[in-house]
Amino acid sequence: MIVRAASLFVAAAASALVFAARADAYLYWTHAGNDIARAANDGTQVNLRFIEGTYDGAGVAVDVNDVYWTNLSNGSIGRANLDGSDVHDHELVGPEPSALPS
C-alpha cells in the first residue's frame, strides 16, 4: 500500500512538471501603448494588463525566463519575469529602441 501511494505521488509530481507554464504556451503583445498583454495560445486567459505601465511599449520578445519590450517614449528596454513579476521598466537605456528580435 505504501509503495503504491508513493508511486502515485511520484506520477502526480511528474505530470505537474510536464504541464508547468512555458513561454511558448502564451502570446504576448503591447496593449494601448501602456501595457503588455498575455493570452494562452488557445485564446483563453486573456489579460490585457499583464504588465502595466510601459512607456509607449512596443517590440515584445520572450525567452525562457523573461519578457522584454521597448519603451519608445523614454528610449529604454523593459524586462519582467514570465509570470509578470519583477518588472524593470528601464533595464537597458539606448538610442531610441524600436523593436526587439523574437
Backbone torsions as a table, in degrees:
resi	resn	phi	psi	omega
1	MET	NA	-43.0	-179.8
2	ILE	-66.8	-39.1	179.3
3	VAL	-63.9	-42.0	179.5
4	ARG	-65.0	-43.3	178.9
5	ALA	-62.5	-41.2	178.4
6	ALA	-64.2	-39.7	178.9
7	SER	-63.9	-42.1	178.5
8	LEU	-64.2	-39.1	178.3
9	PHE	-63.6	-45.8	179.5
10	VAL	-61.9	-41.8	179.1
11	ALA	-63.8	-41.9	179.4
12	ALA	-65.9	-41.4	179.2
13	ALA	-65.3	-39.7	179.0
14	ALA	-64.5	-42.2	179.6
15	SER	-69.3	-28.9	175.8
16	ALA	-65.5	-38.1	177.8
17	LEU	-68.2	-38.0	-179.4
18	VAL	-64.8	-37.4	-175.8
19	PHE	-97.8	16.4	176.8
20	ALA	-65.0	152.6	-178.5
21	ALA	-61.7	138.4	177.6
22	ARG	-126.2	156.7	180.0
23	ALA	-60.5	-37.0	-177.2
24	ASP	-80.3	2.1	176.5
25	ALA	-86.6	-3.3	-176.3
26	TYR	-132.0	157.5	170.7
27	LEU	-108.5	139.3	179.8
28	TYR	-124.0	142.9	177.5
29	TRP	-157.5	162.6	175.1
30	THR	-82.1	145.0	-179.1
31	HIS	-128.2	119.7	176.8
32	ALA	56.4	22.3	176.4
33	GLY	72.9	-8.5	-176.2
34	ASN	-118.7	-5.7	-176.5
35	ASP	-142.4	157.4	170.0
36	ILE	-103.6	127.6	-179.5
37	ALA	-101.8	158.9	178.4
38	ARG	-146.7	144.5	175.1
39	ALA	-146.5	154.1	174.6
40	ALA	-66.7	154.4	-178.7
41	ASN	-57.9	-23.3	179.8
42	ASP	-88.7	6.3	176.8
43	GLY	90.2	-1.6	178.0
44	THR	-92.6	178.2	176.9
45	GLN	56.4	39.7	-179.7
46	VAL	-69.8	127.3	176.4
47	ASN	-130.9	101.5	-176.5
48	LEU	-73.4	-14.9	178.7
49	ARG	-123.0	46.5	-179.2
50	PHE	-60.0	-46.8	172.0
51	ILE	-125.5	118.1	-174.6
52	GLU	-98.2	152.6	168.8
53	GLY	82.1	34.8	173.7
54	THR	-75.7	166.8	-178.5
55	TYR	-106.9	84.2	-177.3
56	ASP	58.6	52.4	-174.1
57	GLY	-62.8	145.7	178.0
58	ALA	-159.6	172.4	172.1
59	GLY	60.2	55.8	-178.4
60	VAL	-74.2	136.7	174.3
61	ALA	-136.4	149.7	-176.6
62	VAL	-133.7	137.7	170.1
63	ASP	-120.8	-166.5	-174.2
64	VAL	-68.7	-17.2	-178.1
65	ASN	-119.3	-27.6	-167.7
66	ASP	-136.7	161.8	171.0
67	VAL	-112.3	133.3	178.7
68	TYR	-122.0	151.4	175.8
69	TRP	-153.5	156.4	174.8
70	THR	-92.7	142.9	174.1
71	ASN	-107.5	98.3	-173.2
72	LEU	-64.7	-36.6	-173.2
73	SER	-78.6	-15.5	177.0
74	ASN	-124.2	8.6	174.1
75	GLY	65.6	38.2	-178.8
76	SER	-130.2	170.9	174.4
77	ILE	-117.4	129.0	178.9
78	GLY	-97.9	161.9	179.5
79	ARG	-147.5	146.3	173.3
80	ALA	-149.1	160.5	173.7
81	ASN	-65.7	159.1	-179.9
82	LEU	-57.5	-27.0	179.4
83	ASP	-85.6	4.4	178.1
84	GLY	88.9	0.1	-179.3
85	SER	-90.5	172.5	176.2
86	ASP	54.1	54.2	-177.3
87	VAL	-76.9	130.7	175.5
88	HIS	-125.9	101.9	-177.8
89	ASP	-68.3	-26.6	-176.5
90	HIS	-120.8	51.5	-179.2
91	GLU	-60.0	-45.2	177.4
92	LEU	-135.1	138.1	177.8
93	VAL	-116.9	131.0	-178.5
94	GLY	-151.5	-178.2	-178.8
95	PRO	-76.1	100.6	173.1
96	GLU	45.3	65.7	175.7
97	PRO	-67.2	138.8	-178.6
98	SER	-127.1	-12.9	-179.8
99	ALA	-158.7	158.1	176.9
100	LEU	-126.6	146.0	174.3
101	PRO	-70.4	146.4	179.7
102	SER	-103.9	NA	NA
